[in-house]
Amino acid sequence: MVMTRHALISGASIAGPALAHQLAARGWRTTVVERAPRLRDEGQNIDVRGAGREVLRRMDLEDAAPAAGTGEVGLRFVDDDGAAVAEFPAGRGDSAGGTAEMEILRGELSRLIHERTRDTTEYRFDEQIRELTDHGDGVTARLAGGEEIDADLVVVAEGTRSRTRDLVLPDAEVTELGLQVAYLTIPRTNDDDRWWRWHSAPGSRSTSLRPDNRGTTRAMLAFLSDVRGLGELDRDAQVTVLRRTYADVGWQAPRVLAALDADEGASLYFDAVAQIRLPRWSTGRTVLLGDAAWATGPFGTGTTLALVGAYVLAGELGAGSDTADTSDTADTATALARYEERMRPFVARSQDVKPAALRAMNPRSAAGLAVQRRVLGLAGSLSSVFGGVLEKLSSPRAEAVQLPDYRLTA
Ligand SMILES: Cc1cc2nc3c(=O)[nH]c(=O)nc-3n(C[C@H](O)[C@H](O)[C@H](O)COP(=O)(O)OP(=O)(O)OC[C@H]3O[C@@H](n4cnc5c(N)ncnc54)[C@H](O)[C@@H]3O)c2cc1C
């Protein structure tokens, strides 16, 4: 008789629900615990490219995801008066352009995957793992609420600042890159169009506004700072930092700051962008997935890698795959090792972020900003002539993942 295996997954953003989807499709019982009281809606438009898009296809979400897209028509750099410095229209394929063709709010993608899994997966919000005991043939998790859950596998998909990771694999090297990003949802005005508008100011500060499909506008304040730990401050302290940092910035920065004062307080997600490196991603029957394992930093590859990682982990664990039969402890270990072996090269390429590139994207001086605007203007006009070639050259590396084929045998 085949026993139903049980995976306890911590984190209900992208990686966790995507894994629940893939494991449930292979006959696993799945439980997801999420620290937040409900699915988190914050965040901006994210691009799902290349292999990430192929995973959505294989999850049968390809049609639903574009329907939930934001209709963004491209990326426009603007000057202090809002006039265009350069324009990069949305890409036409899986992976092209500043705005990819499959471009969706992070919260919408999370909701779509949650909707597809809520009948097959038990979701426990407002809950988190406090303690893990690995018995060799299974793991017992004690939750904050006191309950104990037995599982064959525990998957930690809690993002960059994961706490459960520290219980099992405490050697994570967290490298803050100095880029601080605040994501806010603000009221839309009649002047907001379908372009992603990006304004840079001296002092390595930028403000950007993007359309969404909810009748609001997604704002991003991003700046370079040597001060570390801003991500751990509470909301009031982060708002103070943002107000002081942007006090003299023009264009739409005053409007974004004003939204922070609104009665209900604009939803705010503050991220001190960091990379995570670990010598290994699993120990015994606990494994890390997504940003908790390999956060790559600022270039938007996190979601693509989370989807691909979930697909590969489930595929390697799945009974019925061509490559794995994980009916005992040794096979689980083999599957976890194969998952790591397959994902490491893609993660390594995506983590190859040059600090100089971050500085070039966020110039410190007015002279540096003037140079950046000239270069962007040139690139923008070249892109209208040599669009396809430039898009190929600018494609992020994470999309070049070759997906293995795994059979579904639920
Ligand atoms: C609210 C939010 C907004 C974001 N906005 C953007 C954006 O605008 N642009 C962008 O490029 N990336 C954004 N990201 C990051 C992006 O989602 C990830 O880089 C990528 O999708 C990989 O996702 P992940 O599932 O591995 O981790 P994450 O998306 O970071 O999700 C981790 C999940 O685990 C939960 N969690 C954390 N600790 C615990 C715990 N101890 N117990 C249980 N649950 C826990 C978190 O609440 C969260 O739901 C955002 C992430 C979040 C959480």
The ligand as a MOL file (V3000), in Angstrom:
LIG
                    3D

  0  0  0     0  0            999 V3000
M  V30 BEGIN CTAB
M  V30 COUNTS 53 58 0 0 0
M  V30 BEGIN ATOM
M  V30 1 C 4.6820 41.3490 0.9480 0
M  V30 2 C 5.7270 41.1160 -0.1000 0
M  V30 3 C 5.8760 42.0250 -1.1600 0
M  V30 4 C 6.8570 41.8230 -2.1350 0
M  V30 5 N 6.9520 42.7110 -3.1590 0
M  V30 6 C 7.8490 42.5090 -4.1420 0
M  V30 7 C 7.9310 43.3890 -5.2720 0
M  V30 8 O 7.2110 44.3550 -5.3580 0
M  V30 9 N 8.8750 43.1460 -6.2250 0
M  V30 10 C 9.7040 42.0740 -6.1450 0
M  V30 11 O 10.5300 41.8730 -7.0450 0
M  V30 12 N 9.6380 41.2100 -5.1000 0
M  V30 13 C 8.7360 41.4040 -4.1010 0
M  V30 14 N 8.6680 40.5260 -3.0400 0
M  V30 15 C 9.6060 39.3950 -3.0080 0
M  V30 16 C 9.1610 38.2690 -3.9430 0
M  V30 17 O 7.8710 37.8360 -3.5820 0
M  V30 18 C 10.1720 37.1440 -3.8110 0
M  V30 19 O 11.4610 37.6010 -4.1780 0
M  V30 20 C 9.9220 35.9290 -4.7100 0
M  V30 21 O 8.6330 35.8330 -5.1910 0
M  V30 22 C 10.2800 34.6460 -3.9520 0
M  V30 23 O 9.2310 34.3990 -3.0710 0
M  V30 24 P 9.2900 33.4870 -1.7710 0
M  V30 25 O 7.9420 32.8190 -1.7210 0
M  V30 26 O 10.4990 32.6440 -1.7630 0
M  V30 27 O 9.4700 34.5280 -0.5540 0
M  V30 28 P 8.6300 35.7890 -0.1190 0
M  V30 29 O 7.8560 36.3510 -1.2430 0
M  V30 30 O 9.5270 36.6850 0.6180 0
M  V30 31 O 7.5430 35.1900 0.9010 0
M  V30 32 C 7.8000 34.6470 2.1600 0
M  V30 33 C 6.4810 34.3840 2.8900 0
M  V30 34 O 6.7700 33.7430 4.1440 0
M  V30 35 C 6.0880 34.4110 5.1820 0
M  V30 36 N 6.8600 34.2380 6.4080 0
M  V30 37 C 7.9760 34.8940 6.7930 0
M  V30 38 N 8.4130 34.4220 7.9560 0
M  V30 39 C 7.5660 33.4290 8.3110 0
M  V30 40 C 7.5250 32.5390 9.4200 0
M  V30 41 N 8.4270 32.5660 10.4040 0
M  V30 42 N 6.5130 31.6230 9.4670 0
M  V30 43 C 5.5750 31.5900 8.4700 0
M  V30 44 N 5.5800 32.4010 7.4000 0
M  V30 45 C 6.5730 33.3060 7.3280 0
M  V30 46 C 5.9770 35.8440 4.7060 0
M  V30 47 O 4.9250 36.5380 5.3630 0
M  V30 48 C 5.7130 35.6550 3.2220 0
M  V30 49 O 4.3520 35.4680 2.9570 0
M  V30 50 C 7.7180 40.6900 -2.0400 0
M  V30 51 C 7.5610 39.7830 -0.9790 0
M  V30 52 C 6.5860 39.9760 -0.0200 0
M  V30 53 C 6.4330 38.9900 1.1280 0
M  V30 END ATOM
M  V30 BEGIN BOND
M  V30 1 1 1 2
M  V30 2 1 2 3
M  V30 3 2 2 52
M  V30 4 2 3 4
M  V30 5 1 4 5
M  V30 6 1 4 50
M  V30 7 2 5 6
M  V30 8 1 6 7
M  V30 9 1 6 13
M  V30 10 2 7 8
M  V30 11 1 7 9
M  V30 12 1 9 10
M  V30 13 2 10 11
M  V30 14 1 10 12
M  V30 15 2 12 13
M  V30 16 1 13 14
M  V30 17 1 14 15
M  V30 18 1 14 50
M  V30 19 1 15 16
M  V30 20 1 16 17
M  V30 21 1 16 18
M  V30 22 1 18 19
M  V30 23 1 18 20
M  V30 24 1 20 21
M  V30 25 1 20 22
M  V30 26 1 22 23
M  V30 27 1 23 24
M  V30 28 2 24 25
M  V30 29 1 24 26
M  V30 30 1 24 27
M  V30 31 1 27 28
M  V30 32 2 28 29
M  V30 33 1 28 30
M  V30 34 1 28 31
M  V30 35 1 31 32
M  V30 36 1 32 33
M  V30 37 1 33 34
M  V30 38 1 33 48
M  V30 39 1 34 35
M  V30 40 1 35 36
M  V30 41 1 35 46
M  V30 42 1 36 37
M  V30 43 1 36 45
M  V30 44 2 37 38
M  V30 45 1 38 39
M  V30 46 1 39 40
M  V30 47 2 39 45
M  V30 48 1 40 41
M  V30 49 2 40 42
M  V30 50 1 42 43
M  V30 51 2 43 44
M  V30 52 1 44 45
M  V30 53 1 46 47
M  V30 54 1 46 48
M  V30 55 1 48 49
M  V30 56 2 50 51
M  V30 57 1 51 52
M  V30 58 1 52 53
M  V30 END BOND
M  V30 END CTAB
M  END
